[in-house]
Amino acid sequence: MAIVRRSLEEIRASRPKIDRGRLRLASTEARVAATIASDPDMAPDIGGLELPPEPRALRVAARMTQDEFAALLGIPVATLRNWEQARNRPDPAAAALFRLMAKDLRHALRALGA
C-alpha cells in the first residue's frame, strides 16, 4: 500500500463544503417528527415493548459470581459476560427466564437448583 503525504492546507482545501445552516434546519425536532410521520417504518413504535432485565443486575441481586450464575443457567461464562457487557443480547428463552427471575428471584433460584 502506498503512503500518500499531504499537507494540512491540501487536506483542508480538498474537504467538501458543508452548509451547516441547512443541516441544522433539516435536523430540527419538528423536521424529524415530520419525516417519521411521513414514513411509519422510519421509527416504529416500541413503547409497548418490555426490555428484559439486565443479567448483571439479576446476578448481583442473587449474590453470585459470574461463574456461579453461568453454571446455574447452564451456559458458558463467556456467554454471560457478553450479555452483561452488551456485546450480545440474550436469546428469547434467556430473556423470558430473566423476566421470570425479575418477578420472583428467590423462587426462580430455587427452581433452578441454587
Sequence and secondary structure as in RCSB ss.txt:
>XXXX:A:sequence
MAIVRRSLEEIRASRPKIDRGRLRLASTEARVAATIASDPDMAPDIGGLELPPEPRALRVAARMTQDEFAALLGI
PVATLRNWEQARNRPDPAAAALFRLMAKDLRHALRALGA
>XXXX:A:secstr
       HHHHHHHS    HHHHHHHTSHHHHHHHHHH TTSS   TT      HHHHHHHTT  HHHHHHHHTS
 HHHHHHHHTTSS   HHHHHHHHHHHH HHHHHHHHT 
